[in-house]
């Protein structure tokens, strides 16, 4: 597939909407995973990307092991428009939003749970997720959420947590 070079490309516009609009993410049932490391974690947790975008200039030839999907190559200026980060690493994936129920949670014999209520900032939610993972928490239950758990800032701040 040829490199995407136009900011007016429908795929690029779709990514930008997913990045910026919670309602769009909810309607589509999709979210973005940005970054090579984050994509590796998503793959390791069994997430199957719908689309993967790659910028050679930013990625410096680094690959993502286990990726069974041919990435769409994009020009640097297009990737930077799609990206939520400053200094992106050239990897971005569109993935289905994972849905969990209480019954589907894999819990230990003596479950270690955290209950978070009314978290307002995506970065704070991501930091709670990262800390919970480091502490060996079985599950984080978010009640009365005031932020979008799939906001790029929450995903970024949770770095180190399987999506």
DSSP file (Angstrom, degrees, kcal/mol; ACC not computed):
  #  RESIDUE AA STRUCTURE BP1 BP2  ACC     N-H-->O    O-->H-N    N-H-->O    O-->H-N    TCO  KAPPA ALPHA  PHI   PSI    X-CA   Y-CA   Z-CA
    1    1 A X              0   0    0      0, 0.0    72,-0.3     0, 0.0     3,-0.1   0.000 360.0 360.0 360.0 136.6    0.0    0.0    0.0
    2    2 A X        -     0   0    0      1,-0.1    71,-0.1    70,-0.1     2,-0.1  -0.269 360.0 -87.4 -68.5 158.7    1.4    3.5   -0.8
    3    3 A X        -     0   0    0      1,-0.1     2,-0.5    69,-0.1    71,-0.3  -0.402  37.7-120.6 -67.1 136.9    2.3    5.9    1.9
    4    4 A X  B     +a   74   0A   0     69,-2.8    71,-2.8     1,-0.1    74,-0.2  -0.693  43.1 159.6 -78.1 124.7   -0.5    8.1    3.2
    5    5 A X        +     0   0    0     -2,-0.5     2,-0.5    69,-0.2    -1,-0.1   0.456  42.2  88.8-124.3  -6.0    0.6   11.7    2.7
    6    6 A X    >   -     0   0    0      1,-0.1     3,-1.2    71,-0.0     6,-0.2  -0.829  56.5-155.7-104.4 131.3   -2.7   13.7    2.8
    7    7 A X  T 3  S+     0   0    0     -2,-0.5    -1,-0.1     1,-0.2    -3,-0.0   0.638  97.9  62.9 -70.9 -13.4   -4.2   15.2    5.9
    8    8 A X  T 3  S+     0   0    0      4,-0.1    -1,-0.2     5,-0.0     2,-0.1   0.445  72.7 123.1 -91.2  -1.2   -7.5   15.0    4.1
    9    9 A X    <>  -     0   0    0     -3,-1.2     4,-2.4     1,-0.1     3,-0.3  -0.388  68.3-129.7 -60.6 134.0   -7.4   11.2    3.7
   10   10 A X  H  > S+     0   0    0      1,-0.2     4,-2.1     2,-0.2    -1,-0.1   0.832 107.6  54.2 -57.2 -34.0  -10.6    9.7    5.3
   11   11 A X  H  > S+     0   0    0      2,-0.2     4,-2.0     1,-0.2    -1,-0.2   0.906 109.1  48.0 -66.9 -40.1   -8.5    7.2    7.4
   12   12 A X  H  > S+     0   0    0     -3,-0.3     4,-2.4     2,-0.2    -2,-0.2   0.933 111.5  49.7 -65.3 -46.0   -6.5   10.1    8.8
   13   13 A X  H  X S+     0   0    0     -4,-2.4     4,-2.1     1,-0.2    -1,-0.2   0.876 109.2  53.0 -60.7 -37.8   -9.6   12.1    9.6
   14   14 A X  H  X S+     0   0    0     -4,-2.1     4,-2.4    -5,-0.2    -1,-0.2   0.908 108.9  48.9 -64.3 -42.8  -11.1    9.0   11.3
   15   15 A X  H  X S+     0   0    0     -4,-2.0     4,-2.6     2,-0.2    -2,-0.2   0.919 109.9  51.8 -62.7 -44.4   -8.0    8.6   13.5
   16   16 A X  H  X S+     0   0    0     -4,-2.4     4,-1.9     1,-0.2    -1,-0.2   0.899 110.1  48.9 -61.8 -40.3   -8.1   12.2   14.5
   17   17 A X  H  X S+     0   0    0     -4,-2.1     4,-2.3     2,-0.2     7,-0.2   0.922 111.1  49.7 -64.6 -43.5  -11.8   11.9   15.5
   18   18 A X  H  < S+     0   0    0     -4,-2.4    -2,-0.2     1,-0.2    -1,-0.2   0.898 111.5  50.2 -60.9 -39.5  -11.0    8.8   17.6
   19   19 A X  H  < S+     0   0    0     -4,-2.6   133,-0.4     1,-0.2    -1,-0.2   0.890 121.7  30.8 -64.5 -39.8   -8.2   10.6   19.3
   20   20 A X  H  < S+     0   0    0     -4,-1.9     2,-0.6    -5,-0.2    -2,-0.2   0.647 108.8  65.2 -98.5 -17.3  -10.2   13.6   20.2
   21   21 A X     X  -     0   0    0     -4,-2.3     4,-2.0     1,-0.2     3,-0.2  -0.904  47.9-169.1-126.9 110.0  -13.8   12.5   20.7
   22   22 A X  H  > S+     0   0    0     -2,-0.6     4,-2.6     1,-0.2     5,-0.2   0.900  94.4  54.3 -56.9 -43.8  -15.0   10.2   23.5
   23   23 A X  H  > S+     0   0    0      1,-0.2     4,-2.8     2,-0.2    -1,-0.2   0.871 106.2  52.1 -62.4 -35.8  -18.4    9.9   21.8
   24   24 A X  H  > S+     0   0    0     -7,-0.2     4,-2.6     2,-0.2     6,-0.3   0.921 109.5  49.3 -65.0 -42.6  -16.7    8.8   18.6
   25   25 A X  H  X>S+     0   0    0     -4,-2.0     4,-1.9    -8,-0.2     5,-1.2   0.920 113.5  46.9 -61.0 -43.6  -14.8    6.1   20.5
   26   26 A X  H  <5S+     0   0    0     -4,-2.6    -2,-0.2     2,-0.2    -1,-0.2   0.925 113.0  48.3 -65.1 -44.5  -18.0    4.9   22.1
   27   27 A X  H  <5S+     0   0    0     -4,-2.8    -2,-0.2     1,-0.2    -1,-0.2   0.923 120.4  36.9 -60.8 -45.0  -20.0    4.9   18.9
   28   28 A X  H  <5S-     0   0    0     -4,-2.6    -1,-0.2    -5,-0.2    -2,-0.2   0.693  99.0-133.2 -82.9 -19.0  -17.3    3.0   17.0
   29   29 A X  T  <5 +     0   0    0     -4,-1.9    68,-2.5     1,-0.3     2,-0.3   0.808  68.4 119.1  68.0  28.9  -16.3    0.7   19.9
   30   30 A X  E   < -B   96   0B   0     -5,-1.2     2,-0.3    -6,-0.3    -1,-0.3  -0.890  40.2-178.8-128.3 155.2  -12.7    1.6   19.1
   31   31 A X  E     -B   95   0B   0     64,-2.5    64,-2.6    -2,-0.3     2,-0.4  -0.913  27.3-108.7-142.5 169.5   -9.7    3.3   20.8
   32   32 A X  E     -B   94   0B   0    118,-0.4     2,-0.5    -2,-0.3    62,-0.2  -0.844  15.9-164.6-105.4 140.5   -6.2    4.2   19.9
   33   33 A X  E     -B   93   0B   0     60,-2.6    60,-2.6    -2,-0.4     2,-0.5  -0.977  18.1-167.5-118.9 114.1   -3.0    2.5   21.3
   34   34 A X  E     +B   92   0B   0     -2,-0.5    58,-0.2    58,-0.2     4,-0.2  -0.887  43.0  42.7-111.4 131.4   -0.1    4.8   20.5
   35   35 A X  S  > S-     0   0    0     56,-2.4     4,-2.3    -2,-0.5     5,-0.2   0.001  76.1-105.7 114.4 142.5    3.5    3.7   20.9
   36   36 A X  H  > S+     0   0    0      2,-0.2     4,-2.3     1,-0.2     5,-0.1   0.925 119.3  46.8 -62.8 -46.9    5.5    0.6   20.0
   37   37 A X  H  > S+     0   0    0      1,-0.2     4,-2.2     2,-0.2    -1,-0.2   0.922 113.0  49.1 -62.7 -44.8    5.8   -0.5   23.6
   38   38 A X  H  > S+     0   0    0      1,-0.2     4,-2.3     2,-0.2   125,-0.2   0.879 110.5  51.1 -63.1 -38.9    2.1    0.0   24.3
   39   39 A X  H  X S+     0   0    0     -4,-2.3     4,-2.6     2,-0.2    -1,-0.2   0.897 108.0  52.5 -65.2 -40.8    1.2   -1.9   21.1
   40   40 A X  H  X S+     0   0    0     -4,-2.3     4,-2.4     2,-0.2    -2,-0.2   0.911 110.2  48.6 -60.5 -41.9    3.4   -4.8   22.2
   41   41 A X  H  X S+     0   0    0     -4,-2.2     4,-1.5     2,-0.2    -2,-0.2   0.907 110.5  50.8 -64.1 -42.0    1.6   -4.9   25.6
   42   42 A X  H  <>S+     0   0    0     -4,-2.3     5,-2.4     1,-0.2     3,-0.3   0.929 111.6  47.5 -61.7 -45.0   -1.8   -4.8   23.8
   43   43 A X  H ><5S+     0   0    0     -4,-2.6     3,-1.7     1,-0.2    -2,-0.2   0.912 109.6  53.5 -61.8 -42.9   -0.8   -7.7   21.6
   44   44 A X  H 3<5S+     0   0    0     -4,-2.4    -1,-0.2     1,-0.3    -2,-0.2   0.788 105.8  54.1 -64.0 -27.2    0.6   -9.7   24.6
   45   45 A X  T 3<5S-     0   0    0     -4,-1.5    -1,-0.3    -3,-0.3    -2,-0.2   0.408 125.6-100.5 -89.1   4.2   -2.8   -9.2   26.3
   46   46 A X  T < 5S+     0   0    0     -3,-1.7     2,-0.3     1,-0.3    -3,-0.2   0.540  70.9 148.9  93.9   7.1   -4.7  -10.7   23.3
   47   47 A X      < -     0   0    0     -5,-2.4     2,-0.6    -6,-0.2    -1,-0.3  -0.582  34.5-152.6 -74.8 135.1   -5.9   -7.5   21.7
   48   48 A X        -     0   0    0     -2,-0.3    48,-0.5    48,-0.1    19,-0.0  -0.923  14.5-135.6-112.4 107.9   -6.1   -7.7   17.9
   49   49 A X        -     0   0    0     -2,-0.6    46,-0.3    46,-0.1     3,-0.1  -0.255   6.9-154.2 -61.5 145.6   -5.7   -4.4   16.2
   50   50 A X  S    S+     0   0    0     44,-3.2     2,-0.3     1,-0.4    45,-0.2   0.840  82.7   4.1 -81.8 -39.8   -8.1   -3.4   13.4
   51   51 A X  E     -C   94   0B   0     43,-1.3    43,-2.7    18,-0.0     2,-0.4  -0.987  63.8-159.0-144.4 149.2   -5.5   -1.1   11.8
   52   52 A X  E     -C   93   0B   0     18,-0.3    20,-3.5    -2,-0.3     2,-0.4  -0.999   7.7-158.9-131.7 135.9   -1.9   -0.2   12.5
   53   53 A X  E     -Cd  92  72B   0     39,-3.7    39,-2.0    -2,-0.4     2,-0.4  -0.916  10.1-172.9-117.3 142.7   -0.2    2.9   11.3
   54   54 A X  E     -Cd  91  73B   0     18,-2.7    20,-2.5    -2,-0.4     2,-0.6  -0.998  16.6-162.4-141.0 133.5    3.6    3.3   11.0
   55   55 A X     >  -     0   0    0     35,-2.0     4,-2.7    -2,-0.4     3,-0.5  -0.945   7.4-162.0-117.5 108.7    5.9    6.2   10.2
   56   56 A X  H  >>S+     0   0    0     -2,-0.6     4,-2.0    18,-0.3     5,-0.5   0.887  89.4  56.5 -55.3 -44.3    9.4    4.9    9.2
   57   57 A X  H  45S+     0   0    0      1,-0.2    -1,-0.2     2,-0.2    18,-0.1   0.871 116.1  35.8 -59.8 -38.6   11.0    8.3    9.9
   58   58 A X  H  45S+     0   0    0     -3,-0.5    -1,-0.2     1,-0.1    -2,-0.2   0.815 117.3  51.5 -83.5 -33.1    9.8    8.4   13.5
   59   59 A X  H ><5S-     0   0    0     -4,-2.7     3,-1.6    31,-0.2    -2,-0.2   0.707  90.3-144.8 -81.1 -20.5   10.1    4.6   14.2
   60   60 A X  T 3<5 -     0   0    0     -4,-2.0    -3,-0.1     1,-0.3    -4,-0.1   0.816  67.0 -57.2  61.4  30.5   13.7    4.4   13.0
   61   61 A X  T 3 <S+     0   0    0     -5,-0.5    -1,-0.3     1,-0.3     2,-0.1   0.422  95.3 146.6  82.9  -2.0   13.2    0.9   11.6
   62   62 A X    <   -     0   0    0     -3,-1.6    -1,-0.3    -6,-0.2     2,-0.2  -0.456  32.1-155.6 -69.8 140.9   12.0   -0.6   14.9
   63   63 A X        -     0   0    0     -2,-0.1     2,-0.6    -3,-0.1    -1,-0.1  -0.605  16.0-120.4-111.4 172.4    9.4   -3.3   14.5
   64   64 A X    >   -     0   0    0     -2,-0.2     3,-1.4     3,-0.1   -27,-0.0  -0.948  29.4-135.0-115.6 109.6    6.7   -4.8   16.6
   65   65 A X  T 3  S+     0   0    0     -2,-0.6     3,-0.1     1,-0.2   -22,-0.1  -0.339  86.9  22.2 -62.9 142.0    7.1   -8.5   17.3
   66   66 A X  T 3  S+     0   0    0      1,-0.3     2,-0.6   -23,-0.0    -1,-0.2   0.443  81.1 142.1  84.5  -0.3    3.9  -10.6   16.9
   67   67 A X    <   -     0   0    0     -3,-1.4    -1,-0.3     1,-0.1     4,-0.1  -0.654  25.5-179.1 -77.6 118.2    2.1   -8.1   14.7
   68   68 A X        +     0   0    0     -2,-0.6     2,-0.4    -3,-0.1    -1,-0.1   0.124  56.7  83.8-104.6  20.5    0.2  -10.1   12.1
   69   69 A X  S    S-     0   0    0    -18,-0.0     2,-0.5     0, 0.0   -18,-0.0  -0.976  82.5-119.3-125.8 134.3   -1.2   -7.1   10.3
   70   70 A X        -     0   0    0     -2,-0.4   -18,-0.3     1,-0.1     2,-0.1  -0.614  36.6-128.3 -72.9 120.1    0.6   -5.1    7.6
   71   71 A X        -     0   0    0     -2,-0.5     2,-0.6   -20,-0.1   -18,-0.2  -0.376  13.6-119.4 -71.6 149.2    0.9   -1.5    9.0
   72   72 A X  E     -d   53   0B   0    -20,-3.5   -18,-2.7    -2,-0.1     2,-0.4  -0.774  29.9-133.7 -84.3 123.9   -0.2    1.4    6.9
   73   73 A X  E     -d   54   0B   0     -2,-0.6   -69,-2.8   -72,-0.3     2,-0.3  -0.646  27.1-175.0 -83.4 133.4    2.7    3.6    6.2
   74   74 A X  B     -a    4   0A   0    -20,-2.5   -18,-0.3    -2,-0.4   -69,-0.2  -0.944  27.5-106.6-129.5 150.8    2.2    7.3    6.8
   75   75 A X     >  -     0   0    0    -71,-2.8     4,-2.6    -2,-0.3     3,-0.4  -0.324  37.8-108.7 -68.5 156.4    4.3   10.4    6.2
   76   76 A X  H  > S+     0   0    0      1,-0.2     4,-2.7     2,-0.2     5,-0.2   0.906 117.6  50.7 -56.0 -48.0    5.7   12.2    9.3
   77   77 A X  H  > S+     0   0    0      1,-0.2     4,-1.1     2,-0.2    -1,-0.2   0.835 112.7  48.1 -64.2 -30.8    3.4   15.2    9.1
   78   78 A X  H  > S+     0   0    0     -3,-0.4     4,-2.0   -74,-0.2    -1,-0.2   0.920 111.4  49.2 -73.0 -44.9    0.4   12.9    8.8
   79   79 A X  H  X S+     0   0    0     -4,-2.6     4,-2.2     1,-0.2    -2,-0.2   0.914 108.6  53.3 -60.9 -42.5    1.5   10.8   11.7
   80   80 A X  H  < S+     0   0    0     -4,-2.7    -1,-0.2     1,-0.2    -2,-0.2   0.831 108.4  50.5 -63.6 -31.5    2.1   13.8   13.9
   81   81 A X  H  < S+     0   0    0     -4,-1.1    -1,-0.2    -5,-0.2    -2,-0.2   0.883 113.9  44.7 -69.5 -39.6   -1.5   15.0   13.1
   82   82 A X  H  < S+     0   0    0     -4,-2.0    -2,-0.2    -5,-0.1    -1,-0.2   0.792 100.1  90.9 -73.0 -29.3   -2.9   11.6   14.1
   83   83 A X     <  -     0   0    0     -4,-2.2     9,-0.1    -5,-0.2     5,-0.0  -0.321  56.8-161.9 -75.6 149.0   -0.7   11.3   17.2
   84   84 A X        +     0   0    0      2,-0.1     2,-0.1    -2,-0.1    -1,-0.1   0.592  69.5  82.8 -96.3 -18.2   -1.7   12.5   20.7
   85   85 A X  S    S-     0   0    0      1,-0.0     2,-0.5    67,-0.0     3,-0.4  -0.444  77.4-124.9 -90.3 156.3    1.8   12.6   21.9
   86   86 A X  S    S+     0   0    0      1,-0.2    -2,-0.1    -2,-0.1    -1,-0.0  -0.864 102.5  15.0 -87.8 135.2    4.7   15.1   21.7
   87   87 A X  S    S-     0   0    0     -2,-0.5    -1,-0.2     1,-0.1    -7,-0.0   0.961  89.6-160.1  67.1  52.6    7.6   13.2   20.2
   88   88 A X        -     0   0    0     -3,-0.4    -1,-0.1     1,-0.1    -8,-0.1  -0.220  17.8-136.1 -64.3 156.7    5.7   10.1   18.9
   89   89 A X        -     0   0    0      2,-0.2    -1,-0.1   -30,-0.0     3,-0.1   0.338  47.3-101.4 -98.5   7.0    7.6    7.0   18.2
   90   90 A X  S    S+     0   0    0      1,-0.2   -35,-2.0   -32,-0.1     2,-0.4   0.549  87.4 104.9  92.9   7.3    5.9    6.2   14.8
   91   91 A X  E     + C   0  54B   0    -37,-0.2   -56,-2.4   -33,-0.1     2,-0.3  -0.983  33.1 158.5-126.2 133.8    3.5    3.4   15.9
   92   92 A X  E     -BC  34  53B   0    -39,-2.0   -39,-3.7    -2,-0.4     2,-0.4  -0.972  14.0-168.4-152.0 135.8   -0.3    3.8   16.4
   93   93 A X  E     -BC  33  52B   0    -60,-2.6   -60,-2.6    -2,-0.3     2,-0.6  -0.955  19.1-140.3-129.3 147.3   -3.0    1.1   16.3
   94   94 A X  E     +BC  32  51B   0    -43,-2.7   -44,-3.2    -2,-0.4   -43,-1.3  -0.934  35.4 174.4-101.2 121.6   -6.8    1.2   16.2
   95   95 A X  E     -B   31   0B   0    -64,-2.6   -64,-2.5    -2,-0.6   -46,-0.1  -0.916  36.1 -98.8-129.5 153.4   -8.1   -1.5   18.5
   96   96 A X  E     -B   30   0B   0    -48,-0.5     2,-0.4    -2,-0.3   -66,-0.3  -0.460  45.7-107.0 -66.4 141.9  -11.5   -2.6   19.8
   97   97 A X        -     0   0    0    -68,-2.5     2,-0.2   -72,-0.2    -1,-0.1  -0.578  38.9-122.1 -68.1 124.1  -12.4   -1.3   23.2
   98   98 A X        -     0   0    0     -2,-0.4     2,-0.5    65,-0.2    -1,-0.1  -0.469  22.9-152.0 -70.1 139.1  -12.1   -4.3   25.6
   99   99 A X        -     0   0    0     -2,-0.2     2,-0.4     2,-0.0    -1,-0.0  -0.957  15.2-178.3-115.5 126.1  -15.3   -5.1   27.5
  100  100 A X        -     0   0    0     -2,-0.5     2,-0.3     5,-0.0     3,-0.0  -0.920   9.0-163.3-121.3 147.0  -15.1   -6.8   30.8
  101  101 A X    >>  -     0   0    0     -2,-0.4     3,-0.7     1,-0.1     4,-0.6  -0.836  37.0-109.1-118.7 163.6  -17.8   -7.9   33.2
  102  102 A X  G >4 S+     0   0    0     -2,-0.3     3,-1.0     1,-0.2    -1,-0.1   0.891 120.6  54.6 -58.5 -38.1  -17.4   -8.7   36.9
  103  103 A X  G 34 S+     0   0    0      1,-0.2    -1,-0.2     3,-0.0    -3,-0.0   0.767 105.3  53.2 -66.7 -25.1  -18.0  -12.4   36.0
  104  104 A X  G <4 S+     0   0    0     -3,-0.7     2,-0.3     2,-0.1    -1,-0.2   0.510  80.5 112.9 -91.0  -3.2  -15.2  -12.4   33.4
  105  105 A X    <<  -     0   0    0     -3,-1.0     2,-1.0    -4,-0.6    34,-0.1  -0.531  67.9-132.7 -73.2 127.7  -12.5  -11.0   35.8
  106  106 A X        -     0   0    0     -2,-0.3     2,-0.3    32,-0.2    -1,-0.1  -0.702  36.4-177.0 -80.0 105.5   -9.8  -13.5   36.5
  107  107 A X        -     0   0    0     -2,-1.0     4,-0.1     1,-0.1     2,-0.0  -0.785  22.7-124.5-108.4 147.5   -9.5  -13.2   40.3
  108  108 A X    >   -     0   0    0     -2,-0.3     3,-0.6     2,-0.1    -1,-0.1  -0.231  40.8 -93.6 -76.4 174.9   -7.2  -15.0   42.7
  109  109 A X  T 3  S+     0   0    0      1,-0.3     2,-0.5     2,-0.0    -1,-0.1   0.855 127.8  31.0 -60.5 -35.7   -8.4  -17.0   45.7
  110  110 A X  T 3  S-     0   0    0      2,-0.0    -1,-0.3     0, 0.0    -2,-0.1  -0.783  99.1-145.2-120.7  84.1   -8.1  -13.9   47.9
  111  111 A X    <   -     0   0    0     -3,-0.6     2,-0.7    -2,-0.5    26,-0.1  -0.166   7.4-150.7 -60.3 138.7   -8.8  -11.1   45.4
  112  112 A X        +     0   0    0     24,-0.2    26,-2.6     2,-0.0    27,-1.2  -0.938  28.5 175.9-107.8 107.7   -7.0   -7.8   45.8
  113  113 A X  E     -e  139   0C   0     -2,-0.7     2,-0.4    25,-0.2    27,-0.2  -0.843  22.7-155.0-117.7 149.9   -9.4   -5.2   44.4
  114  114 A X  E     -e  140   0C   0     25,-2.1    27,-3.2    -2,-0.3     2,-0.5  -0.987   7.2-158.0-120.5 136.1   -9.3   -1.4   44.1
  115  115 A X  E     -e  141   0C   0     -2,-0.4     2,-0.5    25,-0.2    27,-0.2  -0.964  10.0-172.3-113.5 120.1  -12.4    0.7   43.9
  116  116 A X  E     -e  142   0C   0     25,-3.0    27,-3.1    -2,-0.5     2,-0.5  -0.945   5.4-161.0-114.4 132.6  -12.0    4.1   42.4
  117  117 A X  E     -e  143   0C   0     -2,-0.5    27,-0.2    25,-0.2    28,-0.1  -0.943  62.1 -11.9-119.9 133.7  -14.9    6.6   42.4
  118  118 A X        -     0   0    0     25,-2.3     2,-0.3    -2,-0.5    -1,-0.2   0.811  69.5-176.3  56.9  38.9  -15.4    9.7   40.3
  119  119 A X        -     0   0    0     24,-0.3    27,-1.6     1,-0.2    28,-0.4  -0.537   2.3-173.9 -66.1 126.9  -11.9    9.9   38.9
  120  120 A X        +     0   0    0     -2,-0.3     2,-0.5    26,-0.1    -1,-0.2   0.793  56.3  62.1 -97.9 -31.7  -12.0   13.1   36.8
  121  121 A X     >  -     0   0    0      1,-0.1     4,-2.0    26,-0.1     3,-0.4  -0.840  66.6-144.3-107.5 132.0   -8.6   13.2   35.0
  122  122 A X  H  > S+     0   0    0     -2,-0.5     4,-2.4     1,-0.2     5,-0.2   0.874 102.2  54.7 -58.2 -38.6   -7.5   10.6   32.4
  123  123 A X  H  > S+     0   0    0      1,-0.2     4,-2.1     2,-0.2    -1,-0.2   0.870 106.9  51.0 -64.4 -35.5   -3.9   10.9   33.5
  124  124 A X  H  > S+     0   0    0     -3,-0.4     4,-2.3     2,-0.2    -1,-0.2   0.909 109.3  50.2 -67.1 -41.7   -4.9   10.2   37.1
  125  125 A X  H  X S+     0   0    0     -4,-2.0     4,-2.4     1,-0.2    -2,-0.2   0.924 110.7  49.9 -61.4 -43.7   -6.8    7.1   36.1
  126  126 A X  H  X S+     0   0    0     -4,-2.4     4,-2.4     1,-0.2    -1,-0.2   0.896 109.7  50.9 -61.2 -40.5   -3.9    5.9   34.1
  127  127 A X  H  X S+     0   0    0     -4,-2.1     4,-2.4     2,-0.2    -1,-0.2   0.882 109.0  51.2 -65.7 -37.9   -1.5    6.4   37.1
  128  128 A X  H  X S+     0   0    0     -4,-2.3     4,-2.8     2,-0.2    -2,-0.2   0.923 110.7  49.3 -63.1 -43.6   -3.9    4.4   39.3
  129  129 A X  H  X S+     0   0    0     -4,-2.4     4,-2.3     2,-0.2    -2,-0.2   0.919 111.3  48.8 -60.4 -44.4   -3.9    1.6   36.7
  130  130 A X  H  X S+     0   0    0     -4,-2.4     4,-2.0     2,-0.2    -1,-0.2   0.914 114.0  45.6 -63.2 -43.7   -0.1    1.6   36.6
  131  131 A X  H  X S+     0   0    0     -4,-2.4     4,-1.9     2,-0.2    -2,-0.2   0.902 111.0  52.8 -67.1 -41.5    0.2    1.5   40.4
  132  132 A X  H  <>S+     0   0    0     -4,-2.8     5,-2.6     1,-0.2     4,-0.5   0.906 108.9  50.2 -60.4 -41.9   -2.4   -1.2   40.7
  133  133 A X  H ><5S+     0   0    0     -4,-2.3     3,-1.1     1,-0.2    -1,-0.2   0.921 110.0  49.8 -62.5 -43.7   -0.5   -3.3   38.2
  134  134 A X  H 3<5S+     0   0    0     -4,-2.0    -1,-0.2     1,-0.3    -2,-0.2   0.818 110.6  51.0 -64.6 -30.2    2.8   -2.8   40.1
  135  135 A X  T 3<5S-     0   0    0     -4,-1.9    -1,-0.3    -5,-0.1    -2,-0.2   0.464 116.1-112.9 -87.8  -1.4    1.0   -3.8   43.4
  136  136 A X  T < 5 +     0   0    0     -3,-1.1    -3,-0.2    -4,-0.5   -24,-0.2   0.781  50.8 174.8  77.8  26.6   -0.4   -7.0   41.9
  137  137 A X      < -     0   0    0     -5,-2.6    -1,-0.2    -6,-0.2   -24,-0.2  -0.438  28.4-146.7 -67.4 137.7   -4.1   -5.9   42.1
  138  138 A X  S    S-     0   0    0    -26,-2.6     2,-0.3     1,-0.3   -25,-0.2   0.882  74.7  -7.4 -72.3 -39.3   -6.5   -8.3   40.5
  139  139 A X  E     -e  113   0C   0    -27,-1.2   -25,-2.1   -34,-0.1     2,-0.5  -0.991  52.4-141.9-159.2 148.3   -8.9   -5.7   39.3
  140  140 A X  E     -e  114   0C   0     -2,-0.3     2,-0.5   -27,-0.2   -25,-0.2  -0.974  20.5-159.9-111.2 121.0   -9.6   -2.0   39.4
  141  141 A X  E     -e  115   0C   0    -27,-3.2   -25,-3.0    -2,-0.5     2,-0.6  -0.900   3.5-157.4-103.9 125.4  -13.3   -1.2   39.5
  142  142 A X  E     -e  116   0C   0     -2,-0.5     2,-0.4   -27,-0.2     3,-0.3  -0.905   9.7-168.9-108.0 116.7  -14.2    2.4   38.4
  143  143 A X  E     +e  117   0C   0    -27,-3.1   -25,-2.3    -2,-0.6   -24,-0.3  -0.829  67.8   0.0-105.8 142.8  -17.5    3.7   39.8
  144  144 A X  S    S-     0   0    0     -2,-0.4    -1,-0.2   -27,-0.2   -26,-0.1   0.926  86.0-154.5  48.9  54.4  -19.2    6.8   38.6
  145  145 A X        -     0   0    0     -3,-0.3    -1,-0.2   -27,-0.2   -25,-0.1  -0.334  23.7-176.6 -64.6 137.3  -16.4    7.5   36.1
  146  146 A X        +     0   0    0    -27,-1.6     2,-0.3    -3,-0.1    -1,-0.2   0.359  68.8  53.7-110.3   0.0  -16.0   11.2   35.2
  147  147 A X  S    S-     0   0    0    -28,-0.4     2,-0.7   -26,-0.1   -26,-0.1  -0.886  90.5-103.1-130.2 163.9  -13.3   10.5   32.6
  148  148 A X    >   -     0   0    0     -2,-0.3     3,-1.9   -28,-0.2     6,-0.3  -0.782  19.7-154.2 -89.4 115.9  -12.9    8.3   29.6
  149  149 A X  T 3  S+     0   0    0     -2,-0.7    -1,-0.1     1,-0.3     0, 0.0   0.691  96.3  52.5 -63.2 -17.1  -10.8    5.2   30.4
  150  150 A X  T 3  S+     0   0    0      4,-0.1  -118,-0.4  -120,-0.1    -1,-0.3   0.212  76.7 126.3-106.9  13.5   -9.9    5.0   26.7
  151  151 A X  S X> S-     0   0    0     -3,-1.9     4,-2.3     1,-0.1     3,-0.8  -0.484  73.1-118.5 -64.1 139.8   -8.7    8.6   26.4
  152  152 A X  H 3> S+     0   0    0   -133,-0.4     4,-2.5     1,-0.3     5,-0.2   0.816 114.5  56.2 -54.5 -31.4   -5.2    8.7   25.0
  153  153 A X  H 3> S+     0   0    0      2,-0.2     4,-2.4     1,-0.2    -1,-0.3   0.878 107.8  47.5 -68.4 -36.4   -3.9   10.4   28.2
  154  154 A X  H <> S+     0   0    0     -3,-0.8     4,-1.4    -6,-0.3    -2,-0.2   0.916 113.9  47.1 -68.4 -43.3   -5.3    7.5   30.3
  155  155 A X  H  < S+     0   0    0     -4,-2.3     3,-0.2     2,-0.2     6,-0.2   0.934 114.6  46.9 -63.0 -45.7   -3.8    4.9   28.1
  156  156 A X  H >< S+     0   0    0     -4,-2.5     3,-1.5    -5,-0.2    -2,-0.2   0.917 111.3  50.3 -62.8 -44.8   -0.4    6.7   28.0
  157  157 A X  H 3< S+     0   0    0     -4,-2.4    -1,-0.2     1,-0.3    -2,-0.2   0.750 104.9  59.2 -68.0 -22.7   -0.4    7.2   31.8
  158  158 A X  T >< S+     0   0    0     -4,-1.4     3,-1.5    -3,-0.2    -1,-0.3   0.410  75.1 154.0 -84.7   3.6   -1.1    3.5   32.3
  159  159 A X  T <   +     0   0    0     -3,-1.5     3,-0.1     1,-0.3    -3,-0.1   0.006  62.9  38.5 -40.0 125.0    2.0    2.5   30.4
  160  160 A X  T 3  S+     0   0    0      1,-0.4     2,-0.5  -123,-0.0    -1,-0.3   0.275  94.5 103.8 111.0  -7.6    3.0   -0.8   31.7
  161  161 A X  S <  S-     0   0    0     -3,-1.5    -1,-0.4    -6,-0.2     2,-0.2  -0.899  75.3-118.9-107.8 133.0   -0.5   -2.2   32.0
  162  162 A X              0   0    0     -2,-0.5  -120,-0.1     1,-0.2  -124,-0.0  -0.499 360.0 360.0 -65.5 136.9   -2.0   -4.6   29.5
  163  163 A X              0   0    0   -125,-0.2   -65,-0.2    -2,-0.2    -1,-0.2   0.482 360.0 360.0 -72.3 360.0   -5.0   -3.0   27.9
